[in-house]
Every structure is written in structure tokens, then in C-alpha cells.
Amino acid sequence: MATLSIPDMSCGHCKSAVEAAILKLDPNASVVVDLDNRRAEITSTEPVQALINALDAVGFPAEPA
């Protein structure tokens, strides 16, 4: 599991975009978004850097929390 800090995530639309980006990369991933703390817990077989790259590509820079 990876916990990522996503500072630019602030609303329901952002949450949906983050979830969609991760699920596009790994359809079997589990994504739990915490808007209040601007974090996402992701369970995926993809490497953390691939998750970060997928989020960067849709405008949500992320880093390990």
C-alpha cells in the first residue's frame, strides 16, 4: 500500500479525478481518498512512482506521505 500526499486535491471532482487516474493505470487497485488531509491510500501492484506519474499526468502532483 502507498500513501500519497496530494496537496492540490480539495473537492469531490478532484477525488474523482484521482481515483480515475489510478484505476486507469491499475483497474484492480483500491483507492481511499481523504480530502480533509489531502491524501490517498492506494493498494496496487504498480510501483509507487507509476502511481505518482499517473496523478501528475492529470494535474495532481503527488509525493509519498
N, C-alpha and C positions, 0 to 999 in steps of 0.2 A: 504494500500500500504506500502511496505517496501523498503527502500533504503539501499542497502548493498555496503560496500566498499570491493573491491576485488583486492588487491594490485598486485597479480601475473598475472592479466589479461592484455595482451598487444597487441594482434593481432586478426585477423579475426578468426583464428582457436580457440583461447581462447573464443571469443564471442560465437561462435557456440557451444562449449562445455558447456558453462554456460547456454545458452538457452536450450539446450537439457536436461541437468540435471534437470532444473526447470520444463520443460514440461513433463518429465518422471514422476516426483512427482505429478504434477497437470497439466493434459492436457489442462485445461481451463485457465491456468494462462496467464497473459500478462507480457512480459519481454522486457524492453527497456534498452539496454546496451549502456553506454557512455564510450568508450575505452579511450578517452583523460583523463578523470577524474577517470578511473578505478572504475566505479560504475555501479550498475544495479538497476533499479526501477522495482519492481515486485508487481503485483497485483495478489493475490492468496487467496484462503480460507485456505491455510495451515498456521500453526503458523510460525513465523519468525525463530525459532530455527530449524524447519524441513527444511526450505529453506537453512539455513546455513549448516546443516548436509548434505544435498544433494550436495551442492557445495564442501564441504570438501571431500566427498567421491570420487569426480572426480578430486581432486588435486587443487582445487581453494579455499583456506581458505578465509572466508568472515566474516565480522562483520557489525553490524548496523552502518550506516554512520551518 
